[in-house]
Amino acid sequence: MAEITDTTEKTEQNIQALSQALESGTKHAANGMLNALHPAEIAHLIESVPPKEREQIWKLVSADNEAEVLIHLGDEVRQFLIKDMSPEQLVNVAETLDLDDSADFVQSLPDAVINQVLHSLDSQHRKLLESVLSFPEDSAGGLMNTDTITVRPEVTLDVVLRYLRRLGDIPDMTDNLLVVDRDNHYLGTLPLSQLLITEPQNTVADIMDTESEAIPSDMPDSEVAKLFEHHDLISAPVVDGNNILLGRITFDDVIDVIRDEADHSVLSMAGLADEEDLFSPAVPSSKRRAIWLGINLITAFMASWVVSNFETTLEKVVTVAILMNVVASMGGIAGSQTITLVIRGMALGQVSRSNRKWLFYKEIIVGLLNGSLWAIVVAVIATLWFHDVSVGLVIAAALLINLLFAAGSGVVIPQILKHFGIDPAIAGSVILTTVTDIVGLVVFLGLATIFLL
């Protein structure tokens, strides 16, 4: 939390300093101040101001920083900034970036521009880029870069060291050299740490790690992220179905996947798109959110229809009208707690057929314990408030039943949605809220009709 606060304060200071420099007319000072920042910091700064200020700041970004800044921006902000860029400028950006970042950038361009940019690249760059673009964006092949250093198992370590010295530079985040045969089949890895401490007359085959498995090119990026997390990987080779080495994935790409998944989880729970921009214009924002509000309105009318069927009860027992929101609200909160944990567990691969029944019963027990506790508390408060034990017992029973139903629904609903190919993060909360509201109202008003009239 302290790091987040420091970043926020630093961004605020940078915005104020740039604003003062621009207002005072010292454009040169603002230019130097901005381009002294890391490209990721410039991107964060651009995303932290409204559209008009974004254009001013973007014009100050040096040509050397443009490519790196663009790749650190969210899709919507990037689209806003590149709409006026010429194909030549877009080609320059694509050529400047690493291959994996270049592929991400090209995929974010309008369809009409992609082919134009690809044909403007030199043949070697275009061929490499097309090889990455041939894979789905959310797969290992779509994440990989082709900047690998390969060695043969039969060569000596002395030859490998002389080869590295002749290269003069190695790709960023290279912790292993990749061992392949003459046909480029992946055989294993040669850790740089072992290369440096082992006698140079030994061969690569003597010290190579043959247990280091490669990642299939069609593996989903979420699975790649889990693999890196579980094995503390810095980089990992990527192979095709014939075990031919295609490239490698580095942990900086995996961090992007983890961040995107976190953004997706948070925004989807509110029905917002992953690329939702905090400072986007009001009209596009309202259009995106209108759909979610419309769905919520439908569910609200469903709950109101349920209430209308108990009109007689509400007219005769005013107490019911005062207390009925308590049951629905408590069920909604309890269900949200359960469904949030279940969706998170599903995203992490922790929920499976073998344990979901145990999870269901566990959440039912949690619902029973919490339901019993708060049913007693609510019963006592309602009895003292309205001087009627029957009222206390009715709301206590309704609360307990709704919390049990909410707990079970919180486990079952995400799995049903996933079975039908629907993202639980997007639809789960809406369905759960509707269910707990309707069940809570039906149970409470039904019991009130039976025992209080």
TORKOL-4160 file (C-alpha; in steps of 0.2 Angstrom, whole numbers, padded with zeros to 4 digits, m for minus):
453
<pt num="1" X="0000" Y="0000" Z="0000"/>
<pt num="2" X="0014" Y="0012" Z="0004"/>
<pt num="3" X="0022" Y="0009" Z="m0014"/>
<pt num="4" X="0005" Y="0013" Z="m0022"/>
<pt num="5" X="0004" Y="0029" Z="m0011"/>
<pt num="6" X="0022" Y="0034" Z="m0017"/>
<pt num="7" X="0017" Y="0031" Z="m0035"/>
<pt num="8" X="0002" Y="0041" Z="m0034"/>
<pt num="9" X="0011" Y="0055" Z="m0025"/>
<pt num="10" X="0025" Y="0055" Z="m0038"/>
<pt num="11" X="0012" Y="0055" Z="m0053"/>
<pt num="12" X="0003" Y="0070" Z="m0045"/>
<pt num="13" X="0020" Y="0079" Z="m0043"/>
<pt num="14" X="0024" Y="0076" Z="m0061"/>
<pt num="15" X="0007" Y="0081" Z="m0067"/>
<pt num="16" X="0009" Y="0098" Z="m0057"/>
<pt num="17" X="0026" Y="0101" Z="m0063"/>
<pt num="18" X="0022" Y="0098" Z="m0081"/>
<pt num="19" X="0006" Y="0109" Z="m0080"/>
<pt num="20" X="0016" Y="0123" Z="m0072"/>
<pt num="21" X="0030" Y="0122" Z="m0085"/>
<pt num="22" X="0017" Y="0122" Z="m0099"/>
<pt num="23" X="0007" Y="0136" Z="m0092"/>
<pt num="24" X="0023" Y="0147" Z="m0090"/>
<pt num="25" X="0027" Y="0144" Z="m0108"/>
<pt num="26" X="0043" Y="0134" Z="m0104"/>
<pt num="27" X="0040" Y="0120" Z="m0117"/>
<pt num="28" X="0059" Y="0116" Z="m0117"/>
<pt num="29" X="0059" Y="0113" Z="m0098"/>
<pt num="30" X="0043" Y="0102" Z="m0099"/>
<pt num="31" X="0050" Y="0092" Z="m0113"/>
<pt num="32" X="0066" Y="0088" Z="m0104"/>
<pt num="33" X="0056" Y="0085" Z="m0088"/>
<pt num="34" X="0045" Y="0072" Z="m0097"/>
<pt num="35" X="0058" Y="0063" Z="m0107"/>
<pt num="36" X="0069" Y="0061" Z="m0091"/>
<pt num="37" X="0056" Y="0048" Z="m0085"/>
<pt num="38" X="0055" Y="0030" Z="m0089"/>
<pt num="39" X="0043" Y="0026" Z="m0103"/>
<pt num="40" X="0032" Y="0016" Z="m0091"/>
<pt num="41" X="0031" Y="0032" Z="m0080"/>
<pt num="42" X="0027" Y="0043" Z="m0095"/>
<pt num="43" X="0013" Y="0030" Z="m0100"/>
<pt num="44" X="0006" Y="0031" Z="m0082"/>
<pt num="45" X="0006" Y="0050" Z="m0082"/>
<pt num="46" X="m0003" Y="0050" Z="m0099"/>
<pt num="47" X="m0016" Y="0038" Z="m0092"/>
<pt num="48" X="m0018" Y="0049" Z="m0077"/>
<pt num="49" X="m0024" Y="0065" Z="m0086"/>
<pt num="50" X="m0040" Y="0070" Z="m0096"/>
<pt num="51" X="m0039" Y="0068" Z="m0116"/>
<pt num="52" X="m0034" Y="0087" Z="m0119"/>
<pt num="53" X="m0019" Y="0086" Z="m0108"/>
<pt num="54" X="m0015" Y="0069" Z="m0115"/>
<pt num="55" X="m0012" Y="0076" Z="m0132"/>
<pt num="56" X="m0001" Y="0090" Z="m0125"/>
<pt num="57" X="0010" Y="0078" Z="m0116"/>
<pt num="58" X="0011" Y="0066" Z="m0131"/>
<pt num="59" X="0017" Y="0079" Z="m0142"/>
<pt num="60" X="0032" Y="0082" Z="m0130"/>
<pt num="61" X="0037" Y="0063" Z="m0130"/>
<pt num="62" X="0053" Y="0061" Z="m0140"/>
<pt num="63" X="0054" Y="0050" Z="m0155"/>
<pt num="64" X="0065" Y="0038" Z="m0145"/>
<pt num="65" X="0052" Y="0035" Z="m0132"/>
<pt num="66" X="0037" Y="0034" Z="m0142"/>
<pt num="67" X="0037" Y="0016" Z="m0145"/>
<pt num="68" X="0040" Y="0011" Z="m0127"/>
<pt num="69" X="0027" Y="0023" Z="m0121"/>
<pt num="70" X="0014" Y="0016" Z="m0133"/>
<pt num="71" X="0016" Y="m0002" Z="m0128"/>
<pt num="72" X="0014" Y="0003" Z="m0110"/>
<pt num="73" X="m0003" Y="0011" Z="m0113"/>
<pt num="74" X="m0020" Y="0003" Z="m0112"/>
<pt num="75" X="m0028" Y="m0001" Z="m0128"/>
<pt num="76" X="m0041" Y="0013" Z="m0128"/>
<pt num="77" X="m0028" Y="0026" Z="m0123"/>
<pt num="78" X="m0016" Y="0020" Z="m0137"/>
<pt num="79" X="m0030" Y="0020" Z="m0150"/>
<pt num="80" X="m0033" Y="0038" Z="m0145"/>
<pt num="81" X="m0015" Y="0043" Z="m0148"/>
<pt num="82" X="m0011" Y="0034" Z="m0164"/>
<pt num="83" X="m0027" Y="0039" Z="m0173"/>
<pt num="84" X="m0017" Y="0053" Z="m0181"/>
<pt num="85" X="0000" Y="0044" Z="m0184"/>
<pt num="86" X="0005" Y="0041" Z="m0201"/>
<pt num="87" X="0009" Y="0023" Z="m0207"/>
<pt num="88" X="0027" Y="0028" Z="m0208"/>
<pt num="89" X="0027" Y="0032" Z="m0189"/>
<pt num="90" X="0018" Y="0016" Z="m0185"/>
<pt num="91" X="0030" Y="0006" Z="m0195"/>
<pt num="92" X="0044" Y="0015" Z="m0185"/>
<pt num="93" X="0036" Y="0010" Z="m0169"/>
<pt num="94" X="0034" Y="m0008" Z="m0174"/>
<pt num="95" X="0052" Y="m0010" Z="m0179"/>
<pt num="96" X="0058" Y="m0002" Z="m0163"/>
<pt num="97" X="0049" Y="m0014" Z="m0151"/>
<pt num="98" X="0054" Y="m0031" Z="m0146"/>
<pt num="99" X="0046" Y="m0044" Z="m0157"/>
<pt num="100" X="0033" Y="m0049" Z="m0144"/>
<pt num="101" X="0029" Y="m0031" Z="m0140"/>
<pt num="102" X="0028" Y="m0027" Z="m0158"/>
<pt num="103" X="0016" Y="m0041" Z="m0161"/>
<pt num="104" X="0005" Y="m0034" Z="m0147"/>
<pt num="105" X="0006" Y="m0017" Z="m0155"/>
<pt num="106" X="0002" Y="m0022" Z="m0172"/>
<pt num="107" X="m0013" Y="m0032" Z="m0166"/>
<pt num="108" X="m0020" Y="m0017" Z="m0158"/>
<pt num="109" X="m0020" Y="m0007" Z="m0174"/>
<pt num="110" X="m0036" Y="m0005" Z="m0185"/>
<pt num="111" X="m0038" Y="m0019" Z="m0198"/>
<pt num="112" X="m0036" Y="m0007" Z="m0212"/>
<pt num="113" X="m0019" Y="m0002" Z="m0206"/>
<pt num="114" X="m0011" Y="m0019" Z="m0201"/>
<pt num="115" X="m0008" Y="m0025" Z="m0218"/>
<pt num="116" X="m0001" Y="m0008" Z="m0223"/>
<pt num="117" X="0011" Y="m0008" Z="m0208"/>
<pt num="118" X="0016" Y="m0027" Z="m0211"/>
<pt num="119" X="0021" Y="m0024" Z="m0230"/>
<pt num="120" X="0031" Y="m0008" Z="m0225"/>
<pt num="121" X="0042" Y="m0019" Z="m0214"/>
<pt num="122" X="0058" Y="m0026" Z="m0220"/>
<pt num="123" X="0056" Y="m0044" Z="m0225"/>
<pt num="124" X="0066" Y="m0052" Z="m0211"/>
<pt num="125" X="0056" Y="m0042" Z="m0198"/>
<pt num="126" X="0040" Y="m0045" Z="m0206"/>
<pt num="127" X="0043" Y="m0064" Z="m0207"/>
<pt num="128" X="0047" Y="m0065" Z="m0188"/>
<pt num="129" X="0032" Y="m0054" Z="m0184"/>
<pt num="130" X="0020" Y="m0065" Z="m0195"/>
<pt num="131" X="0026" Y="m0080" Z="m0186"/>
<pt num="132" X="0021" Y="m0073" Z="m0169"/>
<pt num="133" X="0005" Y="m0066" Z="m0176"/>
<pt num="134" X="0000" Y="m0083" Z="m0182"/>
<pt num="135" X="m0003" Y="m0088" Z="m0165"/>
<pt num="136" X="m0018" Y="m0083" Z="m0154"/>
<pt num="137" X="m0014" Y="m0067" Z="m0144"/>
<pt num="138" X="m0019" Y="m0076" Z="m0128"/>
<pt num="139" X="m0007" Y="m0091" Z="m0131"/>
<pt num="140" X="0011" Y="m0095" Z="m0127"/>
<pt num="141" X="0015" Y="m0093" Z="m0145"/>
<pt num="142" X="0007" Y="m0075" Z="m0145"/>
<pt num="143" X="0017" Y="m0071" Z="m0129"/>
<pt num="144" X="0034" Y="m0077" Z="m0135"/>
<pt num="145" X="0049" Y="m0068" Z="m0143"/>
<pt num="146" X="0061" Y="m0076" Z="m0155"/>
<pt num="147" X="0077" Y="m0068" Z="m0147"/>
<pt num="148" X="0084" Y="m0085" Z="m0142"/>
<pt num="149" X="0103" Y="m0091" Z="m0140"/>
<pt num="150" X="0104" Y="m0109" Z="m0145"/>
<pt num="151" X="0119" Y="m0121" Z="m0143"/>
<pt num="152" X="0122" Y="m0139" Z="m0148"/>
<pt num="153" X="0125" Y="m0153" Z="m0135"/>
<pt num="154" X="0141" Y="m0159" Z="m0142"/>
<pt num="155" X="0151" Y="m0143" Z="m0141"/>
<pt num="156" X="0162" Y="m0138" Z="m0127"/>
<pt num="157" X="0159" Y="m0124" Z="m0114"/>
<pt num="158" X="0174" Y="m0115" Z="m0120"/>
<pt num="159" X="0167" Y="m0114" Z="m0137"/>
<pt num="160" X="0150" Y="m0108" Z="m0130"/>
<pt num="161" X="0160" Y="m0094" Z="m0120"/>
<pt num="162" X="0169" Y="m0089" Z="m0135"/>
<pt num="163" X="0153" Y="m0088" Z="m0145"/>
<pt num="164" X="0145" Y="m0077" Z="m0132"/>
<pt num="165" X="0160" Y="m0065" Z="m0132"/>
<pt num="166" X="0159" Y="m0064" Z="m0150"/>
<pt num="167" X="0140" Y="m0059" Z="m0149"/>
<pt num="168" X="0145" Y="m0045" Z="m0138"/>
<pt num="169" X="0127" Y="m0044" Z="m0131"/>
<pt num="170" X="0113" Y="m0056" Z="m0125"/>
<pt num="171" X="0095" Y="m0053" Z="m0125"/>
<pt num="172" X="0087" Y="m0046" Z="m0109"/>
<pt num="173" X="0082" Y="m0058" Z="m0095"/>
<pt num="174" X="0093" Y="m0072" Z="m0102"/>
<pt num="175" X="0096" Y="m0085" Z="m0088"/>
<pt num="176" X="0098" Y="m0100" Z="m0099"/>
<pt num="177" X="0104" Y="m0105" Z="m0116"/>
<pt num="178" X="0093" Y="m0116" Z="m0126"/>
<pt num="179" X="0100" Y="m0133" Z="m0131"/>
<pt num="180" X="0094" Y="m0140" Z="m0148"/>
<pt num="181" X="0099" Y="m0153" Z="m0161"/>
<pt num="182" X="0104" Y="m0150" Z="m0179"/>
<pt num="183" X="0085" Y="m0150" Z="m0184"/>
<pt num="184" X="0081" Y="m0137" Z="m0170"/>
<pt num="185" X="0072" Y="m0150" Z="m0159"/>
<pt num="186" X="0072" Y="m0144" Z="m0141"/>
<pt num="187" X="0083" Y="m0154" Z="m0129"/>
<pt num="188" X="0085" Y="m0144" Z="m0113"/>
<pt num="189" X="0093" Y="m0129" Z="m0106"/>
<pt num="190" X="0111" Y="m0123" Z="m0101"/>
<pt num="191" X="0110" Y="m0112" Z="m0086"/>
<pt num="192" X="0122" Y="m0097" Z="m0087"/>
<pt num="193" X="0127" Y="m0100" Z="m0069"/>
<pt num="194" X="0133" Y="m0117" Z="m0073"/>
<pt num="195" X="0142" Y="m0111" Z="m0088"/>
<pt num="196" X="0152" Y="m0099" Z="m0078"/>
<pt num="197" X="0157" Y="m0111" Z="m0064"/>
<pt num="198" X="0161" Y="m0127" Z="m0074"/>
<pt num="199" X="0177" Y="m0132" Z="m0082"/>
<pt num="200" X="0178" Y="m0126" Z="m0100"/>
<pt num="201" X="0183" Y="m0143" Z="m0107"/>
<pt num="202" X="0166" Y="m0150" Z="m0102"/>
<pt num="203" X="0153" Y="m0152" Z="m0116"/>
<pt num="204" X="0136" Y="m0144" Z="m0115"/>
<pt num="205" X="0128" Y="m0162" Z="m0114"/>
<pt num="206" X="0138" Y="m0164" Z="m0097"/>
<pt num="207" X="0129" Y="m0150" Z="m0088"/>
<pt num="208" X="0113" Y="m0146" Z="m0098"/>
<pt num="209" X="0096" Y="m0148" Z="m0089"/>
<pt num="210" X="0086" Y="m0160" Z="m0098"/>
<pt num="211" X="0072" Y="m0160" Z="m0085"/>
<pt num="212" X="0067" Y="m0142" Z="m0090"/>
<pt num="213" X="0051" Y="m0144" Z="m0100"/>
<pt num="214" X="0047" Y="m0132" Z="m0114"/>
<pt num="215" X="0030" Y="m0124" Z="m0115"/>
<pt num="216" X="0018" Y="m0129" Z="m0130"/>
<pt num="217" X="0014" Y="m0115" Z="m0141"/>
<pt num="218" X="m0004" Y="m0117" Z="m0139"/>
<pt num="219" X="m0004" Y="m0116" Z="m0120"/>
<pt num="220" X="m0016" Y="m0103" Z="m0114"/>
<pt num="221" X="m0007" Y="m0087" Z="m0107"/>
<pt num="222" X="m0016" Y="m0090" Z="m0090"/>
<pt num="223" X="m0008" Y="m0107" Z="m0089"/>
<pt num="224" X="0009" Y="m0100" Z="m0094"/>
<pt num="225" X="0007" Y="m0087" Z="m0079"/>
<pt num="226" X="0003" Y="m0101" Z="m0067"/>
<pt num="227" X="0019" Y="m0111" Z="m0073"/>
<pt num="228" X="0030" Y="m0096" Z="m0071"/>
<pt num="229" X="0023" Y="m0093" Z="m0053"/>
<pt num="230" X="0024" Y="m0111" Z="m0047"/>
<pt num="231" X="0042" Y="m0113" Z="m0054"/>
<pt num="232" X="0049" Y="m0096" Z="m0051"/>
<pt num="233" X="0054" Y="m0095" Z="m0069"/>
<pt num="234" X="0063" Y="m0080" Z="m0077"/>
<pt num="235" X="0061" Y="m0087" Z="m0095"/>
<pt num="236" X="0055" Y="m0103" Z="m0103"/>
<pt num="237" X="0057" Y="m0110" Z="m0121"/>
<pt num="238" X="0042" Y="m0112" Z="m0132"/>
<pt num="239" X="0040" Y="m0127" Z="m0144"/>
<pt num="240" X="0027" Y="m0132" Z="m0157"/>
<pt num="241" X="0019" Y="m0149" Z="m0158"/>
<pt num="242" X="0034" Y="m0157" Z="m0166"/>
<pt num="243" X="0046" Y="m0151" Z="m0152"/>
<pt num="244" X="0054" Y="m0138" Z="m0163"/>
<pt num="245" X="0060" Y="m0123" Z="m0154"/>
<pt num="246" X="0050" Y="m0107" Z="m0158"/>
<pt num="247" X="0056" Y="m0095" Z="m0146"/>
<pt num="248" X="0055" Y="m0090" Z="m0127"/>
<pt num="249" X="0044" Y="m0082" Z="m0115"/>
<pt num="250" X="0051" Y="m0070" Z="m0101"/>
<pt num="251" X="0043" Y="m0065" Z="m0085"/>
<pt num="252" X="0040" Y="m0047" Z="m0090"/>
<pt num="253" X="0027" Y="m0054" Z="m0103"/>
<pt num="254" X="0019" Y="m0065" Z="m0089"/>
<pt num="255" X="0018" Y="m0050" Z="m0077"/>
<pt num="256" X="0007" Y="m0041" Z="m0091"/>
<pt num="257" X="m0004" Y="m0057" Z="m0092"/>
<pt num="258" X="m0006" Y="m0056" Z="m0073"/>
<pt num="259" X="m0010" Y="m0038" Z="m0073"/>
<pt num="260" X="m0023" Y="m0040" Z="m0087"/>
<pt num="261" X="m0031" Y="m0054" Z="m0079"/>
<pt num="262" X="m0033" Y="m0044" Z="m0063"/>
<pt num="263" X="m0040" Y="m0029" Z="m0072"/>
<pt num="264" X="m0052" Y="m0041" Z="m0081"/>
<pt num="265" X="m0058" Y="m0048" Z="m0064"/>
<pt num="266" X="m0061" Y="m0031" Z="m0056"/>
<pt num="267" X="m0069" Y="m0023" Z="m0071"/>
<pt num="268" X="m0080" Y="m0038" Z="m0076"/>
<pt num="269" X="m0088" Y="m0038" Z="m0059"/>
<pt num="270" X="m0095" Y="m0021" Z="m0063"/>
<pt num="271" X="m0099" Y="m0026" Z="m0081"/>
<pt num="272" X="m0085" Y="m0015" Z="m0088"/>
<pt num="273" X="m0073" Y="m0019" Z="m0103"/>
<pt num="274" X="m0055" Y="m0023" Z="m0099"/>
<pt num="275" X="m0049" Y="m0008" Z="m0109"/>
<pt num="276" X="m0061" Y="0004" Z="m0099"/>
<pt num="277" X="m0052" Y="0021" Z="m0098"/>
<pt num="278" X="m0055" Y="0031" Z="m0082"/>
<pt num="279" X="m0054" Y="0048" Z="m0092"/>
<pt num="280" X="m0063" Y="0042" Z="m0108"/>
<pt num="281" X="m0076" Y="0054" Z="m0115"/>
<pt num="282" X="m0093" Y="0054" Z="m0106"/>
<pt num="283" X="m0103" Y="0048" Z="m0121"/>
<pt num="284" X="m0093" Y="0031" Z="m0125"/>
<pt num="285" X="m0092" Y="0028" Z="m0106"/>
<pt num="286" X="m0111" Y="0030" Z="m0104"/>
<pt num="287" X="m0115" Y="0018" Z="m0119"/>
<pt num="288" X="m0104" Y="0004" Z="m0111"/>
<pt num="289" X="m0112" Y="0006" Z="m0094"/>
<pt num="290" X="m0130" Y="0007" Z="m0101"/>
<pt num="291" X="m0131" Y="m0011" Z="m0105"/>
<pt num="292" X="m0126" Y="m0016" Z="m0087"/>
<pt num="293" X="m0138" Y="m0004" Z="m0080"/>
<pt num="294" X="m0152" Y="m0011" Z="m0091"/>
<pt num="295" X="m0148" Y="m0029" Z="m0085"/>
<pt num="296" X="m0149" Y="m0023" Z="m0067"/>
<pt num="297" X="m0165" Y="m0014" Z="m0071"/>
<pt num="298" X="m0173" Y="m0030" Z="m0077"/>
<pt num="299" X="m0168" Y="m0040" Z="m0061"/>
<pt num="300" X="m0174" Y="m0025" Z="m0050"/>
<pt num="301" X="m0191" Y="m0027" Z="m0059"/>
<pt num="302" X="m0191" Y="m0045" Z="m0056"/>
<pt num="303" X="m0189" Y="m0042" Z="m0037"/>
<pt num="304" X="m0202" Y="m0029" Z="m0037"/>
<pt num="305" X="m0214" Y="m0041" Z="m0046"/>
<pt num="306" X="m0211" Y="m0054" Z="m0032"/>
<pt num="307" X="m0215" Y="m0040" Z="m0019"/>
<pt num="308" X="m0231" Y="m0035" Z="m0028"/>
<pt num="309" X="m0238" Y="m0053" Z="m0025"/>
<pt num="310" X="m0238" Y="m0050" Z="m0007"/>
<pt num="311" X="m0247" Y="m0033" Z="m0007"/>
<pt num="312" X="m0260" Y="m0038" Z="0005"/>
<pt num="313" X="m0247" Y="m0044" Z="0018"/>
<pt num="314" X="m0237" Y="m0027" Z="0016"/>
<pt num="315" X="m0254" Y="m0017" Z="0018"/>
<pt num="316" X="m0258" Y="m0026" Z="0034"/>
<pt num="317" X="m0241" Y="m0029" Z="0042"/>
<pt num="318" X="m0231" Y="m0013" Z="0041"/>
<pt num="319" X="m0217" Y="m0021" Z="0050"/>
<pt num="320" X="m0213" Y="m0032" Z="0035"/>
<pt num="321" X="m0211" Y="m0017" Z="0024"/>
<pt num="322" X="m0198" Y="m0010" Z="0036"/>
<pt num="323" X="m0188" Y="m0026" Z="0038"/>
<pt num="324" X="m0189" Y="m0035" Z="0021"/>
<pt num="325" X="m0173" Y="m0026" Z="0014"/>
<pt num="326" X="m0163" Y="m0034" Z="0029"/>
<pt num="327" X="m0165" Y="m0051" Z="0022"/>
<pt num="328" X="m0161" Y="m0048" Z="0004"/>
<pt num="329" X="m0146" Y="m0037" Z="0008"/>
<pt num="330" X="m0138" Y="m0050" Z="0020"/>
<pt num="331" X="m0141" Y="m0063" Z="0007"/>
<pt num="332" X="m0133" Y="m0053" Z="m0006"/>
<pt num="333" X="m0117" Y="m0049" Z="0004"/>
<pt num="334" X="m0115" Y="m0067" Z="0010"/>
<pt num="335" X="m0117" Y="m0073" Z="m0008"/>
<pt num="336" X="m0105" Y="m0060" Z="m0015"/>
<pt num="337" X="m0091" Y="m0066" Z="m0002"/>
<pt num="338" X="m0093" Y="m0084" Z="m0008"/>
<pt num="339" X="m0094" Y="m0081" Z="m0027"/>
<pt num="340" X="m0079" Y="m0070" Z="m0026"/>
<pt num="341" X="m0069" Y="m0083" Z="m0018"/>
<pt num="342" X="m0075" Y="m0097" Z="m0030"/>
<pt num="343" X="m0072" Y="m0086" Z="m0046"/>
<pt num="344" X="m0054" Y="m0082" Z="m0039"/>
<pt num="345" X="m0051" Y="m0101" Z="m0036"/>
<pt num="346" X="m0058" Y="m0105" Z="m0053"/>
<pt num="347" X="m0046" Y="m0093" Z="m0061"/>
<pt num="348" X="m0031" Y="m0100" Z="m0051"/>
<pt num="349" X="m0036" Y="m0118" Z="m0056"/>
<pt num="350" X="m0040" Y="m0123" Z="m0038"/>
<pt num="351" X="m0058" Y="m0128" Z="m0041"/>
<pt num="352" X="m0061" Y="m0145" Z="m0050"/>
<pt num="353" X="m0073" Y="m0159" Z="m0051"/>
<pt num="354" X="m0064" Y="m0168" Z="m0037"/>
<pt num="355" X="m0066" Y="m0154" Z="m0024"/>
<pt num="356" X="m0081" Y="m0144" Z="m0029"/>
<pt num="357" X="m0093" Y="m0155" Z="m0019"/>
<pt num="358" X="m0082" Y="m0153" Z="m0003"/>
<pt num="359" X="m0082" Y="m0134" Z="m0007"/>
<pt num="360" X="m0101" Y="m0134" Z="m0008"/>
<pt num="361" X="m0103" Y="m0142" Z="0009"/>
<pt num="362" X="m0090" Y="m0131" Z="0017"/>
<pt num="363" X="m0099" Y="m0115" Z="0011"/>
<pt num="364" X="m0116" Y="m0122" Z="0017"/>
<pt num="365" X="m0108" Y="m0125" Z="0034"/>
<pt num="366" X="m0101" Y="m0107" Z="0034"/>
<pt num="367" X="m0118" Y="m0101" Z="0029"/>
<pt num="368" X="m0126" Y="m0111" Z="0043"/>
<pt num="369" X="m0114" Y="m0104" Z="0056"/>
<pt num="370" X="m0115" Y="m0086" Z="0050"/>
<pt num="371" X="m0134" Y="m0087" Z="0047"/>
<pt num="372" X="m0137" Y="m0094" Z="0064"/>
<pt num="373" X="m0127" Y="m0081" Z="0072"/>
<pt num="374" X="m0135" Y="m0066" Z="0063"/>
<pt num="375" X="m0152" Y="m0073" Z="0064"/>
<pt num="376" X="m0151" Y="m0073" Z="0083"/>
<pt num="377" X="m0145" Y="m0055" Z="0083"/>
<pt num="378" X="m0158" Y="m0049" Z="0071"/>
<pt num="379" X="m0172" Y="m0059" Z="0080"/>
<pt num="380" X="m0167" Y="m0050" Z="0096"/>
<pt num="381" X="m0167" Y="m0033" Z="0088"/>
<pt num="382" X="m0183" Y="m0035" Z="0079"/>
<pt num="383" X="m0192" Y="m0042" Z="0095"/>
<pt num="384" X="m0186" Y="m0028" Z="0105"/>
<pt num="385" X="m0190" Y="m0015" Z="0092"/>
<pt num="386" X="m0208" Y="m0021" Z="0088"/>
<pt num="387" X="m0212" Y="m0029" Z="0104"/>
<pt num="388" X="m0217" Y="m0045" Z="0095"/>
<pt num="389" X="m0208" Y="m0062" Z="0096"/>
<pt num="390" X="m0216" Y="m0068" Z="0080"/>
<pt num="391" X="m0208" Y="m0054" Z="0070"/>
<pt num="392" X="m0191" Y="m0059" Z="0077"/>
<pt num="393" X="m0193" Y="m0077" Z="0073"/>
<pt num="394" X="m0200" Y="m0074" Z="0056"/>
<pt num="395" X="m0185" Y="m0063" Z="0050"/>
<pt num="396" X="m0173" Y="m0075" Z="0059"/>
<pt num="397" X="m0179" Y="m0090" Z="0049"/>
<pt num="398" X="m0180" Y="m0080" Z="0033"/>
<pt num="399" X="m0162" Y="m0074" Z="0036"/>
<pt num="400" X="m0155" Y="m0091" Z="0039"/>
<pt num="401" X="m0163" Y="m0099" Z="0024"/>
<pt num="402" X="m0157" Y="m0085" Z="0013"/>
<pt num="403" X="m0139" Y="m0086" Z="0019"/>
<pt num="404" X="m0139" Y="m0105" Z="0016"/>
<pt num="405" X="m0146" Y="m0102" Z="m0002"/>
<pt num="406" X="m0134" Y="m0088" Z="m0005"/>
<pt num="407" X="m0119" Y="m0099" Z="0000"/>
<pt num="408" X="m0124" Y="m0113" Z="m0011"/>
<pt num="409" X="m0128" Y="m0102" Z="m0026"/>
<pt num="410" X="m0111" Y="m0093" Z="m0024"/>
<pt num="411" X="m0103" Y="m0110" Z="m0027"/>
<pt num="412" X="m0114" Y="m0117" Z="m0040"/>
<pt num="413" X="m0118" Y="m0102" Z="m0051"/>
<pt num="414" X="m0100" Y="m0099" Z="m0057"/>
<pt num="415" X="m0098" Y="m0117" Z="m0062"/>
<pt num="416" X="m0114" Y="m0117" Z="m0072"/>
<pt num="417" X="m0109" Y="m0101" Z="m0081"/>
<pt num="418" X="m0092" Y="m0109" Z="m0085"/>
<pt num="419" X="m0100" Y="m0125" Z="m0092"/>
<pt num="420" X="m0110" Y="m0114" Z="m0104"/>
<pt num="421" X="m0095" Y="m0104" Z="m0109"/>
<pt num="422" X="m0100" Y="m0088" Z="m0100"/>
<pt num="423" X="m0087" Y="m0078" Z="m0090"/>
<pt num="424" X="m0092" Y="m0080" Z="m0072"/>
<pt num="425" X="m0084" Y="m0064" Z="m0068"/>
<pt num="426" X="m0096" Y="m0054" Z="m0079"/>
<pt num="427" X="m0112" Y="m0063" Z="m0076"/>
<pt num="428" X="m0110" Y="m0071" Z="m0059"/>
<pt num="429" X="m0114" Y="m0056" Z="m0048"/>
<pt num="430" X="m0129" Y="m0051" Z="m0057"/>
<pt num="431" X="m0137" Y="m0068" Z="m0057"/>
<pt num="432" X="m0132" Y="m0071" Z="m0039"/>
<pt num="433" X="m0139" Y="m0054" Z="m0033"/>
<pt num="434" X="m0156" Y="m0058" Z="m0042"/>
<pt num="435" X="m0157" Y="m0075" Z="m0034"/>
<pt num="436" X="m0153" Y="m0069" Z="m0017"/>
<pt num="437" X="m0165" Y="m0055" Z="m0018"/>
<pt num="438" X="m0179" Y="m0065" Z="m0025"/>
<pt num="439" X="m0177" Y="m0080" Z="m0013"/>
<pt num="440" X="m0175" Y="m0068" Z="0002"/>
<pt num="441" X="m0191" Y="m0058" Z="m0002"/>
<pt num="442" X="m0201" Y="m0074" Z="m0006"/>
<pt num="443" X="m0196" Y="m0083" Z="0010"/>
<pt num="444" X="m0198" Y="m0068" Z="0021"/>
<pt num="445" X="m0214" Y="m0062" Z="0014"/>
<pt num="446" X="m0221" Y="m0080" Z="0013"/>
<pt num="447" X="m0217" Y="m0083" Z="0031"/>
<pt num="448" X="m0224" Y="m0066" Z="0036"/>
<pt num="449" X="m0240" Y="m0071" Z="0026"/>
<pt num="450" X="m0242" Y="m0087" Z="0035"/>
<pt num="451" X="m0237" Y="m0082" Z="0053"/>
<pt num="452" X="m0241" Y="m0064" Z="0055"/>
<pt num="453" X="m0257" Y="m0061" Z="0046"/>
